Amino acid sequence: MTTKNSIDLKGLVPAPVTPFTREGEIDHAAIQRLGAWLGSFKDVKGLVVLGHAGEGTFLTQDEQAAVIESFVRSVNGTIPIIAGITLEGTKVAAMEAKRAVKAGAKAGLLYPSHGWLRFGYQKGAPQDRYRTVYEESGLPLILFQYPDATKATYNLETQLEIAAQPGVFAMKNGVRNMRRWDTEIPVVRREQPDLQILTCHDEYLLHTMFEVDGALVGYGNIAPEPLIELIKAGKAKDYAKARALHDRLLPVTKTVYHRGSHMEGTVALKHALVTRGILEHATIRSPLLPLPAGADVEIANAMLAAGLGPVAKQAAAA
């Protein structure tokens, strides 16, 4: 049975994009570059693939398995590959988790059933979802706390009951309500001290950096170096350093995440990875659409101003 500490995610956990060829197929060579580069940082503790940033729900089952396998190869077993488990029904989510295990995933980030986003959930249903997926697949799970603006956000009682279940070893918290963050995180920490708590507030990193074990963020694709330093500053309670890093990154944050839709962040991440020399282009899949003309230049300029230029060739090919 998995214990809370069996997988160490206390650091930066990027959620990589899924690179495509210009023809729209999985670009496995680009996955090797991206995964090897991210895995080369000693404070990167794992990679979460097939999430929102990874366009996971836009892929076929075979493609999902191939992406997991490719990222596993890219890190050569040095860090765990964690798979987004996104299918709506509990039975099919458990089957998805089994496929992820077969492909080499060491853990799963279990999304809420998507019907809950609009209609809410019955009391006990999230707990049953986590219990069933773990029991049927054996895949260790990360609790995913959705934004407060959705009806799929878990109240404190539900969070605590999920966190107490066997197999649940970490929380990715993206509640995006700082009142709830400030009041609920201390309770979760007190009641489940072994649960690893990771912020996923790409656009609120400064506020959420001081009470967590690490960060599970799409932002980690494009800026692992300053984010690793930001996590360290947060753990040291060094606000001055954390604020300086935040201010350095703010133009990047604005061009990537302060857009009309948070989903546009995935497209922007790919443009930023072009600036870093990891991707050759920013091809995405529908229903994502290209950003407005000039956005690529805006993103590149913000990245370069933050000191996030092209990665050394040897690092990108590591």
C-alpha positions in Angstrom: 0.0 0.0 0.0 1.3 3.5 -0.9 2.1 5.7 2.0 1.8 9.5 2.0 5.6 9.9 1.7 6.4 7.1 -0.9 6.5 9.6 -3.8 8.4 12.9 -3.0 6.9 15.9 -4.8 8.4 18.5 -2.4 9.7 20.9 -5.0 8.7 21.9 -8.6 6.4 19.6 -10.5 5.9 20.9 -14.0 2.8 20.0 -16.0 4.2 19.7 -19.5 2.5 20.5 -22.7 2.0 17.8 -25.3 4.0 18.8 -28.4 2.5 18.2 -31.8 4.0 18.1 -35.3 2.9 20.7 -37.7 0.5 18.0 -39.1 -1.1 17.6 -35.6 0.4 14.3 -34.6 2.3 13.6 -31.3 5.8 15.0 -31.6 7.9 12.4 -29.7 11.2 14.0 -30.5 10.0 17.3 -28.9 8.7 15.3 -25.9 12.2 13.9 -25.4 13.7 17.4 -25.5 11.1 18.8 -23.1 11.1 16.0 -20.7 14.9 15.6 -20.6 15.4 19.3 -20.0 12.8 19.5 -17.2 14.1 16.3 -15.6 17.7 17.7 -15.6 16.9 20.0 -12.7 17.5 18.3 -9.3 14.6 20.2 -7.7 12.1 19.0 -10.3 10.4 16.2 -8.5 8.1 14.8 -11.2 6.1 15.6 -14.4 2.3 15.7 -14.6 1.3 14.8 -18.2 -2.1 14.8 -19.9 -3.5 17.6 -17.8 -5.0 20.9 -19.0 -1.7 22.2 -20.1 -1.0 18.8 -21.9 -4.3 18.8 -23.8 -4.9 15.4 -22.4 -8.6 15.2 -23.1 -8.0 16.0 -26.7 -6.0 12.8 -27.3 -7.1 9.3 -28.1 -6.5 6.5 -25.6 -3.6 5.2 -27.7 -2.1 8.7 -27.9 -2.4 9.2 -24.1 -0.5 6.0 -23.5 2.1 6.9 -26.0 2.6 10.3 -24.4 3.1 8.7 -21.0 5.6 6.2 -22.4 7.5 8.9 -24.2 7.8 11.1 -21.1 8.9 8.1 -19.1 11.7 7.5 -21.6 12.6 11.2 -21.6 13.5 11.2 -17.9 15.1 7.8 -17.9 13.5 6.8 -14.7 15.0 9.6 -12.7 11.6 11.2 -11.6 8.0 9.9 -11.6 5.7 10.6 -14.5 2.2 11.3 -13.2 -0.8 11.0 -15.5 -3.9 13.1 -15.5 -7.0 10.9 -15.0 -9.8 12.8 -16.5 -12.7 10.6 -17.7 -16.0 11.5 -16.2 -17.5 8.2 -15.0 -15.8 6.4 -12.1 -15.6 3.1 -13.9 -14.0 4.6 -17.0 -11.7 6.7 -14.9 -10.5 3.5 -13.1 -9.8 1.9 -16.5 -8.0 5.0 -17.6 -5.8 4.8 -14.5 -5.1 1.1 -15.3 -3.9 2.1 -18.8 -1.7 4.8 -17.2 -0.1 2.2 -14.9 0.6 -0.1 -17.9 2.2 2.9 -19.8 4.6 3.6 -16.9 2.9 6.3 -14.8 3.8 6.2 -11.1 0.9 8.3 -9.9 -2.3 9.9 -11.1 -3.8 13.4 -10.8 -7.5 12.6 -10.5 -9.8 15.2 -11.9 -13.4 15.7 -10.7 -16.2 14.3 -12.8 -16.7 17.0 -15.3 -20.5 17.1 -14.9 -19.8 18.4 -11.4 -18.4 21.6 -12.8 -21.9 22.8 -13.7 -24.2 20.7 -11.6 -22.3 20.0 -8.4 -21.7 16.7 -6.7 -23.6 14.5 -4.3 -22.2 14.3 -0.8 -19.7 11.4 -0.7 -19.3 11.1 -4.5 -15.8 12.5 -4.7 -14.6 10.2 -1.9 -16.1 7.2 -3.7 -14.4 8.3 -6.9 -10.9 8.4 -5.3 -11.5 5.2 -3.4 -12.7 3.2 -6.4 -10.0 4.4 -8.8 -7.2 3.6 -6.3 -8.6 0.2 -5.3 -9.1 -0.9 -9.0 -5.9 0.5 -10.4 -3.4 0.7 -7.5 -2.3 4.0 -8.9 -1.3 6.5 -6.1 -3.5 9.6 -6.4 -3.2 13.4 -6.0 -6.3 15.2 -4.8 -7.2 17.9 -7.2 -8.9 20.9 -5.7 -10.7 22.9 -8.4 -11.3 26.6 -8.4 -13.9 28.1 -6.0 -15.8 29.5 -9.0 -16.8 26.0 -10.1 -19.3 23.6 -8.5 -16.6 20.9 -8.6 -14.6 22.6 -5.8 -14.5 20.4 -2.7 -15.5 21.7 0.7 -13.2 21.3 3.6 -14.9 18.2 4.9 -14.6 16.5 1.5 -11.0 17.5 1.2 -10.1 16.0 4.5 -12.0 12.8 3.9 -10.3 12.3 0.5 -6.9 13.1 2.0 -7.3 10.5 4.7 -7.9 7.7 2.1 -5.2 5.1 1.4 -3.4 5.9 -1.8 -4.0 9.7 -1.7 -0.6 11.2 -1.0 -0.7 14.8 -2.2 -3.0 17.7 -3.0 -2.9 20.0 -6.0 -4.8 23.0 -4.7 -6.1 25.6 -7.2 -9.0 27.0 -5.2 -8.2 30.5 -6.5 -10.0 32.0 -3.5 -7.4 33.4 -1.1 -9.9 33.5 1.8 -10.5 29.8 1.5 -6.7 29.2 0.9 -5.8 31.1 4.0 -8.3 29.3 6.2 -8.4 25.8 4.8 -4.8 25.0 4.1 -3.8 25.3 7.8 -6.6 22.9 8.7 -5.6 20.3 6.0 -2.0 20.7 7.2 -2.9 20.1 10.8 -5.3 17.2 10.1 -3.1 15.4 7.5 0.5 16.4 8.2 1.9 13.8 5.9 -0.1 15.0 2.9 2.1 16.9 0.4 0.4 20.2 -0.5 1.2 21.7 -3.9 0.0 25.0 -5.2 -1.2 25.2 -8.8 -2.0 28.9 -8.8 0.1 29.9 -11.8 -1.2 33.4 -11.5 -1.1 33.7 -7.7 2.2 32.0 -6.9 3.5 34.7 -4.5 0.5 34.5 -2.2 0.4 30.7 -2.1 4.2 30.0 -1.9 4.7 30.2 1.8 2.5 27.3 3.1 3.2 24.6 0.6 5.6 21.8 -0.1 5.9 22.7 -3.7 4.2 23.8 -6.9 2.5 21.7 -9.6 2.1 24.2 -12.4 2.1 24.5 -16.1 4.3 27.5 -15.6 7.0 25.0 -14.7 7.3 24.2 -18.5 8.8 27.5 -19.3 10.4 28.9 -16.2 11.8 26.0 -14.0 14.8 28.0 -12.9 13.1 31.0 -11.2 10.2 28.8 -10.0 12.6 26.5 -8.2 14.1 29.6 -6.5 10.7 30.9 -5.7 9.8 27.7 -3.9 13.0 27.8 -1.9 12.3 31.4 -0.9 8.8 30.5 0.2 10.0 27.6 2.3 12.6 30.0 3.9 9.9 32.6 4.5 12.1 35.0 2.5 9.4 37.4 1.3 11.9 39.9 -0.2 13.5 37.3 -2.5 10.1 35.8 -3.3 8.7 39.2 -4.2 11.7 40.0 -6.4 11.2 36.7 -8.3 7.5 37.4 -8.6 8.1 40.9 -10.0 10.6 39.6 -12.5 8.1 37.0 -13.7 5.0 39.3 -13.7 5.3 40.3 -17.4 5.5 36.6 -18.3 2.6 35.8 -16.0 0.5 38.5 -17.7 1.3 37.4 -21.3 0.7 33.7 -20.5 -2.1 33.6 -17.9 -3.8 37.0 -17.8 -5.6 36.3 -21.0 -9.3 36.1 -21.9 -9.5 32.4 -21.1 -7.3 30.4 -18.8 -7.3 27.8 -21.6 -5.3 30.2 -23.8 -2.4 29.6 -21.3 -1.7 26.3 -23.0 -1.2 28.0 -26.4 0.9 30.7 -24.7 3.1 28.1 -23.0 3.9 26.6 -26.3 4.9 30.0 -27.7 7.1 30.5 -24.6 8.7 27.1 -25.2 9.5 28.2 -28.8 11.3 31.2 -27.2 13.3 28.8 -25.0 14.3 26.7 -28.1 12.5 23.5 -26.9 9.7 23.6 -29.4 9.9 24.7 -33.0 6.3 25.9 -33.3 3.2 26.2 -31.1 0.8 23.8 -32.8 -2.3 23.0 -30.7 -5.5 20.9 -31.2 -9.1 22.1 -31.4 -10.9 23.3 -29.5 -7.9 25.4 -28.7 -7.3 28.1 -31.3 -4.2 30.2 -32.2 -3.7 33.4 -30.2 -4.2 36.8 -31.8 -1.6 38.1 -34.2 1.4 39.5 -32.4 0.9 37.4 -29.2 3.9 35.3 -30.0 6.1 38.4 -30.1 4.6 39.7 -26.9 5.3 36.4 -25.2 8.8 36.2 -26.5 9.6 39.7 -25.4 8.3 39.1 -21.9 10.3 35.9 -21.7 13.5 37.5 -22.8 13.0 40.4 -20.5 12.7 38.0 -17.6 16.0 36.3 -18.6 14.3 33.2 -20.0 15.9 32.9 -23.4 17.0 29.9 -25.4 18.1 26.9 -23.4 21.7 25.7 -24.0 21.6 23.1 -26.7 23.3 20.5 -24.5 20.7 21.0 -21.8 17.8 20.7 -24.3 19.2 17.5 -25.6 20.1 16.0 -22.2 
